[in-house]
Amino acid sequence: MTDSAPGKTLYLNDLCQNKPERPGWSLTFGATCADAAAVCLEAQSHPVQVTLQVDGMQTLTVELQRNTVDDTVRRFNADLEVATEYGAYGIAALLMPHLTQLTVIERSIKGRGFGFDFWLGSIDDPQTVFQRKARLEVSGIRQGSQSILQSRVNMKLEQISPSDALSPGYVCVVEFGTPRARIVQK
């Protein structure tokens, strides 16, 4: 199924704004993720507004808009691995409510054997928004082929397996070269 979602634009800057679709999201962390994603997109020579291809559980395209990047933001994101990870977090946080009506509500605790990054809650019911409805594992790739993207998805699906009994799980892998995101549900 393809949904071209004409006119749908996701703004990276929304990650650092109070938005009802992200009640458990730190605005400070959101600004960091928005900057990191902007640096990753700029490094791939993408314009300020770019078409993001999404596939996996749903196939669609959305427009993704970022701020321009200055030297301070570029220098702060000099660690390409961290910038790619945080940029992917930001894009996943924008996409999940759009695709699933679930939103980031809490960071998962490392070292507990869970194998995922965030807990997701429902944005449809304000009474249960902070109940842990699903798990989300996010990964970023600066530039890679479809096979590299799918290999990373498979690796992340395996990584979250130890916590499968807790709740449904999602994996979101963002590739900045195209750019595209593959989101699958486990």
C-alpha positions, 0 to 999 in steps of 0.5 A: 500500500502506498500513501503519498500523503500529499501536503504532509510535512514533518518539521524537525523543529517540532521536536523541541516544541511542546506538542501533544503527540510527544508528552514524554519527550524532553524538549532539550533532547528534542533540540539535540536530535533535531540538530543532529538530523539536520547535520546528517541530512545536510552532509548528504547534500539534501535541501532544507525540505526533503522527501522522506521515503517510509516503508515497512509496515506502511509505504508512504512519503512525507516531506521532512523540513529542517533548520539550516545548519551553522558551524556551531551545530556542525562542530557539536555534531562532529561525532558522526556516529552519535549524530546519526543515532540522535538524528534517527531518534528524532525522525523516529519520534516524528514518524511513530505518532504519524504512523501508529498513534503511539508516541515516545513516553520514556527512555528504556533503561540500558543493562536490563536486557530489554534491547530497545531505546524507548517505551511508547504510549498511546496518544489516542487516550489521555488516560493511558498515554503513559502506559507502556504500550509498545517498545521502540528500537531506533538505528541510523545509517548515514548512507546505505543500500536497501540490503544494508538497511534490511540487514540492520532491521534484521539485527535490531529485530533480533536485539529486541527479542529478549523483551518480546514478552513485555509488549509489541515492538517496533524497529525504525531504521533511518538511512540519511542518504536517500533519505528513507526510514523502514519501520517494522512491527514485531 
